[in-house]
C-alpha cells in the first residue's frame, strides 16, 4: 500500500526535520583554559557589585515609585 502525504503534512514533516537538525548539538572542538573560569567569576562579581551600586544610587527613586510618594532629593553640595 502506498500512502500519499498531503502537501501540508509533508511540509510539516520537513519543517520538523529541519528544526531537529538545527537543534542537534555539534562538536565545538574548543579548549577552555583555567583562566576562563576566573574571568567568568570576575564578570559575575562585577555584575553583582554594579547592580548593588545602581540600587544604592537610585534607592530613593525606587521607593518613591513603589509607594507613590514624591522623591525628595538631598542637597549634599555645600
C-alpha positions as CSV (number, residue, x, y, z in Angstrom):
1,X,0.0,0.0,0.0
2,X,1.3,3.4,-0.9
3,X,0.3,6.3,1.3
4,X,0.4,9.8,-0.1
5,X,1.0,12.7,2.2
6,X,-0.8,15.9,1.7
7,X,1.4,18.9,0.8
8,X,0.6,20.4,4.2
9,X,1.6,17.4,6.2
10,X,4.8,16.8,4.1
11,X,5.7,20.4,4.7
12,X,5.2,19.9,8.5
13,X,7.4,16.8,8.4
14,X,10.1,18.7,6.5
15,X,9.9,21.7,9.0
16,X,10.2,19.3,11.9
17,X,13.2,17.5,10.4
18,X,15.0,20.9,9.8
19,X,14.2,22.0,13.3
20,X,15.7,18.8,14.7
21,X,18.8,19.2,12.6
22,X,19.2,22.8,13.8
23,X,18.8,21.9,17.4
24,X,21.2,18.9,17.3
25,X,24.5,19.6,19.1
26,X,27.6,19.8,17.1
27,X,31.1,19.2,18.5
28,X,32.9,22.5,19.2
29,X,36.5,21.4,19.2
30,X,37.2,24.2,21.6
31,X,39.6,24.5,24.6
32,X,38.7,26.3,27.8
33,X,41.8,27.2,29.8
34,X,41.8,27.6,33.6
35,X,41.8,31.4,33.2
36,X,38.4,31.3,31.7
37,X,36.8,30.3,34.9
38,X,38.3,33.2,36.8
39,X,37.2,35.5,34.0
40,X,33.6,34.3,34.3
41,X,33.7,34.7,38.1
42,X,35.1,38.2,37.8
43,X,32.3,39.1,35.4
44,X,29.7,37.8,37.8
45,X,31.2,39.6,40.8
46,X,31.3,42.9,38.7
47,X,27.7,42.4,37.7
48,X,26.6,41.9,41.4
49,X,28.6,44.9,42.6
50,X,27.3,47.1,39.7
51,X,23.7,46.1,40.4
52,X,24.3,46.9,44.1
53,X,25.7,50.3,43.3
54,X,22.9,51.2,40.9
55,X,20.4,50.1,43.6
56,X,22.2,52.4,46.2
57,X,22.2,55.4,43.8
58,X,18.5,55.1,42.8
59,X,17.1,53.7,46.1
60,X,15.0,56.8,46.9
61,X,13.5,56.9,43.4
62,X,12.7,53.2,43.5
63,X,11.0,53.5,46.9
64,X,9.1,56.6,45.7
65,X,7.9,54.8,42.6
66,X,6.7,51.9,44.6
67,X,5.0,53.9,47.4
68,X,3.7,56.6,45.0
69,X,5.2,59.4,47.1
70,X,7.4,62.1,45.7
71,X,11.2,61.5,45.9
72,X,12.9,64.2,47.9
73,X,16.4,65.0,46.7
74,X,19.1,65.8,49.3
75,X,21.3,68.8,48.6
76,X,24.7,67.4,49.6
77,X,26.7,70.1,47.9
78,X,28.0,72.8,50.2
